[in-house]
Amino acid sequence: MNNVSSRAAAGRLLREYKTAQKDKNEHVSIAPVTESDLFHWVGYIRGAEGTSYEGGEWKIDINVHPLYPLFPPEIKFVTAMCHPNVDWKDGTICLDILKGQWSPAFTLYSACMAIVALLSEPEPDSPYNVDIANVMRLKDHEAADSLVRYFTYKYAMQ
Amino acid sequence: MDDVSDPSDWTSTSLPQLEPLDTGLRCRICRDWYTAPMITECSHSFCSLCIRKCIAATPSAEAPCCPICRASVTEVRLRRNQVLEDLCFWFRSSRMTMLEFAKAQAESSQEKKDVSGKRRRHHLVNKTESSQEDGIRRSSRMRRSVSYQEHLDLDHEQPTEDNSAANSGCFVILDDEEATNGLVPCPVCNQRMTEKQVMRHIESCLSVKSISSSSHQHSLNGTTASSTSKPPKTLLTSSSFSSKPFQRLPKLQYSLLNESKLRNKLQDLGIPAHGNKQTLQNRHTEWVSLWNANADLTSPKSKTQLLRELSEWEASLTRYALQGKKEEDLDAWAMTHKSDFQDLIAIARSSVQKKQKAEEKSSVIEAEPRKLEEVAVVEEPDEEITSLSNNFVSGVSSED
């Protein structure tokens, strides 16, 4: 472990890594970038079936605070994501549990699952991506759906 | 990595039912075994240090809340959860044995499955005979968990192949248990006792075995009576609070103290007293958490150890702060020199335009070689701009 200082955090992250290796989920897969540095993870999020994000796979970047789990991890989308609560340019996610509502009982994995849930339940009233949020606020579901599907097809499908 | 124990260790064994128990004996904050567990007002338990740090990390504007249910918690109302600590101790002490046991069991049953997969069909006739024979035992076994059923069936198919395997002993024990009024034998010394007692007994049984493996059967008979009736010394001392040398530290109202007073307080406590007020405040908060959690420990650590932990904590924070600063600095540098950058680009562009104009003029005079010139014009300005910006970039990196 290169970071002796945050031993408690490293111990917990090591357990999370062990669990993540065994718990495979169709929506989320996460792993540290290198085994020597457990404070930087990379993951993939797959859109749930039946949603506009179906079939897409987005890369996410997870930066862990040295005092994790007292402070939330920083999670960002690397792949372009069209969602009212995700910044189009830098992929920042507006999710309460990644900010003030974080609890040390959450894990990196559960935080990612919360992001998956956010995909199917957007909050257009506190938007990062104003354009798609406005379409949603106008209740033009068809337009919103096709926009999301288009960007999913363009950026998140290999 | 393998030396870190985890509830998921049980999943691939023959006892996956133990996974929730394993999870339940770990703190939800650090995911490690409970160390001096404290129970909150909302009846959730956490390691003393974990919950204290968690409360200390809550912004002062918000009320600290339970990480699990978000009910409000206060540090002074935390109480020790002695039962949980003891349970944790007992489970940990027998965990390795149980895990190895369950792993071996899973492996052997896997092997059996591989073999019996082919044999099963041939044994169908024999099986009906044997099941009639064991009619009574079989029906009573139905009450047991379903996952055992398969192993039991396998045991019956090949009773002769089980002789070598100590791992199948588990199911033999189950059979015997019914015959002897709910008493089960210890897997190590075979002495009979209730199921509850066995868990506690195994630990002492194994420790004795490791000391004198040759005479273990004899010595165990003497020790079991005492070990089942009372816990080992380590746990007995844990309940005697009076002998603790550590007095809990009170929290400070930082807003009422100025920097020099706070510095004096830190010096009095014997911890580093450099830095500005915010640093002092953070350090003091961390120290109080470390100290008070240490006071909850069964065998508290020395102050030197705590000071080391404090400096580790501080080092990790400064490293993190520095990392952030470097990136910020670069961004800030780029922002402040943005105008310079744009000026340079503008100069480059204008010089390109001048050249183009000059060449257009010359092309009016000499219409013939224009085409050749055009090619050169397209290439030249690009080079100029890139070389200029390259100089600029190299200037940035060298200054940085």
Chai-1 contact restraints between the chains, C-beta under 6 A:
chainA,res_idxA,chainB,res_idxB,connection_type,confidence,min_distance_angstrom,max_distance_angstrom,comment,restraint_id
A,S5,B,E312,contact,1.0,0.0,6.0,A-B,restraint_1
A,S5,B,A315,contact,1.0,0.0,6.0,A-B,restraint_2
A,S5,B,S316,contact,1.0,0.0,6.0,A-B,restraint_3
A,S6,B,S316,contact,1.0,0.0,6.0,A-B,restraint_4
A,A8,B,C30,contact,1.0,0.0,6.0,A-B,restraint_5
A,G11,B,D32,contact,1.0,0.0,6.0,A-B,restraint_6
A,R12,B,C30,contact,1.0,0.0,6.0,A-B,restraint_7
A,R12,B,R31,contact,1.0,0.0,6.0,A-B,restraint_8
A,L14,B,V4,contact,1.0,0.0,6.0,A-B,restraint_9
A,R15,B,D6,contact,1.0,0.0,6.0,A-B,restraint_10
A,R15,B,R31,contact,1.0,0.0,6.0,A-B,restraint_11
A,K18,B,D6,contact,1.0,0.0,6.0,A-B,restraint_12
A,T19,B,S8,contact,1.0,0.0,6.0,A-B,restraint_13
A,K22,B,S8,contact,1.0,0.0,6.0,A-B,restraint_14
A,P66,B,S316,contact,1.0,0.0,6.0,A-B,restraint_15
A,P66,B,Y320,contact,1.0,0.0,6.0,A-B,restraint_16
A,L70,B,A57,contact,1.0,0.0,6.0,A-B,restraint_17
A,S103,B,P67,contact,1.0,0.0,6.0,A-B,restraint_18
A,P104,B,I29,contact,1.0,0.0,6.0,A-B,restraint_19
A,P104,B,C54,contact,1.0,0.0,6.0,A-B,restraint_20
A,P104,B,P67,contact,1.0,0.0,6.0,A-B,restraint_21
A,A105,B,R28,contact,1.0,0.0,6.0,A-B,restraint_22
A,A105,B,P67,contact,1.0,0.0,6.0,A-B,restraint_23
A,A105,B,I68,contact,1.0,0.0,6.0,A-B,restraint_24
